[in-house]
Amino acid sequence: MLTQTEEPGASVITTSASGTDCIVEFALTSAAVEASMLLGKKDNDGFFLLAVQPPVKRLVPSDGVSTREYLFILDVSGSMTGYPLELSRQLMDSLLREQVRPGDSMNILLFAGGSAVYNSDGPVLCTAAEIQRASTWLDDNMRSGGSTRLLSALRTAFDLPRLPDGDATARSIIIMTDGFGEHDRLQRAVSHPPLTTYVRCCSDSRA
């Protein structure tokens, strides 16, 4: 049971339940970053929860978001034949056509036993024409076969050139694969990426 009381500048919610989770769902409505703090006390111990909330995406002006660089690392090994490869392509197409903002950039690296890079000179701006050229390149090069050498692909990815203002750009490395090997070395590789680099992985391992 929840009980809510109002105090100056705060709402106090008290629960009589013990040993159960309390789930609070809320929606953001602010156009600016906001912070709130929840306080709790039990016996002589005090607790707090600090929540920093981003603004609502649709209310943020285009110049209020840093430019982003997307580096897609797509597994094209033999086990990706069929649906896994088609799903990877759909996810990447959806992001590039629906989520990019003016000034964002991208590059693509295909890997199996070896690797192929869309633009070895570095990322290119996500213009409609460039996205279409990348799509044509994928049609010509996205063929499944060979082994899964993800660690080698990550090393290649971290060595790829960046745009001149790359340090001011949030770089997302998005890995699409159906499995992992070399677990320990892979963990070390993604634990210390270059600054402003975020590594995300989409995996459907059946191993």
C-alpha positions in Angstrom: 0.0 0.0 0.0 1.3 3.4 -0.9 0.5 6.6 0.9 1.3 10.1 -0.5 1.6 13.3 1.4 2.6 16.7 0.3 5.4 18.8 1.9 6.8 22.1 0.9 8.6 21.5 -2.4 8.2 17.7 -2.2 5.9 14.8 -2.4 6.5 12.0 0.1 5.4 8.5 -0.8 5.4 5.8 1.9 4.9 2.1 1.4 3.8 -0.4 4.0 5.0 -3.3 1.9 8.1 -5.2 2.8 10.4 -7.3 0.6 8.7 -6.3 -2.6 9.7 -4.1 -5.5 8.1 -0.7 -6.0 7.9 0.3 -9.7 7.4 4.0 -10.4 6.5 4.9 -14.0 6.7 8.4 -15.2 6.9 10.5 -18.4 9.3 13.3 -19.1 7.8 16.7 -20.1 10.7 19.1 -19.7 12.7 20.8 -22.5 15.8 21.0 -20.3 17.9 18.7 -18.2 16.4 18.4 -14.7 17.5 16.6 -11.5 15.6 15.3 -8.5 16.5 13.6 -5.3 14.7 11.0 -3.3 15.5 10.6 0.4 15.0 7.6 2.7 15.8 6.6 6.2 15.7 3.4 8.2 16.8 3.3 11.8 20.1 5.2 11.9 20.8 4.7 8.1 20.0 7.2 5.5 19.6 6.6 1.7 19.2 8.8 -1.3 18.5 8.4 -5.0 19.6 11.1 -7.4 17.9 11.1 -10.8 19.1 13.3 -13.6 16.6 13.4 -16.4 17.3 14.3 -20.0 14.9 16.6 -21.9 12.1 15.3 -24.1 13.7 14.4 -27.4 11.1 16.2 -29.5 11.7 19.4 -27.6 15.4 19.5 -28.0 16.6 21.9 -30.8 18.8 20.3 -33.5 21.8 22.3 -32.3 21.3 21.1 -28.7 22.5 17.5 -29.6 26.1 16.7 -30.4 26.8 15.2 -33.8 27.1 11.5 -33.8 29.4 9.1 -35.7 28.0 5.6 -36.4 30.4 2.7 -37.2 28.5 -0.4 -38.1 30.4 -3.7 -37.7 28.5 -6.4 -39.5 29.2 -10.1 -39.1 29.0 -11.7 -42.6 30.4 -15.1 -41.5 28.8 -18.4 -42.7 26.5 -18.7 -39.7 24.9 -15.3 -40.5 23.4 -16.7 -43.7 19.7 -15.9 -44.3 17.6 -14.3 -41.6 20.4 -13.0 -39.3 22.1 -11.2 -42.2 18.7 -9.8 -43.4 17.9 -8.6 -39.9 21.2 -6.8 -39.5 20.6 -5.0 -42.8 17.1 -4.0 -41.8 18.3 -2.6 -38.4 21.1 -0.5 -40.0 18.8 0.8 -42.8 16.2 1.8 -40.3 18.7 3.7 -38.1 20.3 5.5 -41.0 17.1 6.5 -42.7 15.0 7.4 -39.6 17.4 8.4 -36.7 20.3 10.4 -38.1 20.5 14.2 -37.8 22.2 16.8 -40.0 25.9 16.6 -39.4 25.9 12.9 -38.3 28.4 10.6 -40.0 28.8 6.9 -40.6 31.1 4.1 -41.8 30.6 0.3 -42.3 32.9 -2.6 -41.6 32.0 -6.1 -42.8 33.9 -9.0 -41.2 34.3 -12.7 -41.3 37.7 -14.3 -41.8 38.8 -10.9 -43.1 37.2 -7.5 -43.3 36.0 -4.9 -45.8 35.4 -1.2 -45.1 33.0 1.1 -46.9 35.3 4.1 -46.7 38.9 3.4 -45.4 39.6 7.2 -45.2 37.1 7.6 -42.4 33.4 8.3 -41.8 31.2 10.1 -44.4 28.4 12.5 -43.7 24.9 10.9 -43.6 23.4 12.6 -46.6 20.6 10.9 -48.5 23.0 10.4 -51.4 25.7 8.9 -49.3 23.3 6.5 -47.5 22.1 5.3 -50.9 25.7 4.7 -52.0 26.3 2.8 -48.8 23.2 0.7 -49.5 24.5 -0.1 -53.0 27.9 -1.0 -51.6 26.2 -3.4 -49.2 24.3 -5.0 -52.0 27.6 -5.7 -53.8 29.6 -6.8 -50.7 27.3 -8.3 -48.1 27.9 -12.0 -48.8 28.0 -14.5 -46.0 30.8 -17.0 -45.6 33.9 -17.7 -43.6 34.7 -17.7 -39.8 33.9 -15.1 -37.1 36.9 -13.0 -36.3 35.4 -10.2 -34.2 38.5 -9.3 -32.3 40.4 -8.5 -35.4 37.4 -6.5 -36.7 37.4 -4.4 -33.5 41.1 -3.6 -33.8 40.5 -2.5 -37.4 37.5 -0.4 -36.3 39.5 1.4 -33.5 42.3 2.2 -36.0 40.0 3.8 -38.6 40.4 7.5 -39.1 37.8 9.9 -37.7 36.6 13.3 -38.8 38.8 16.3 -37.9 36.3 17.2 -35.1 36.0 13.6 -34.0 36.8 14.4 -30.4 33.6 16.5 -30.2 31.5 13.8 -31.7 29.8 10.9 -29.9 31.0 7.8 -31.6 28.8 4.7 -31.5 30.2 1.4 -32.6 27.3 -1.0 -33.3 28.2 -4.6 -33.6 25.8 -7.0 -35.2 26.7 -10.7 -34.9 25.2 -14.1 -34.0 27.8 -15.1 -31.5 31.0 -14.4 -29.7 34.3 -16.2 -29.2 37.6 -15.0 -27.6 35.4 -13.7 -24.7 38.2 -12.5 -22.4 40.1 -10.6 -25.1 36.9 -9.1 -26.5 35.9 -7.9 -23.1 39.3 -6.1 -22.7 39.0 -4.6 -26.1 35.6 -3.0 -25.5 36.4 -2.0 -21.9 38.9 0.6 -22.9 37.7 2.1 -26.2 38.8 5.6 -27.3 37.2 8.5 -25.5 33.7 9.5 -26.7 33.2 6.0 -28.1 30.3 3.8 -27.1 30.2 0.2 -28.0 26.8 -1.5 -28.4 26.3 -5.1 -29.5 23.2 -6.8 -31.1 23.7 -10.5 -30.8 21.5 -13.6 -31.3 23.9 -16.3 -30.3 22.7 -19.9 -30.6 26.0 -21.3 -29.4 
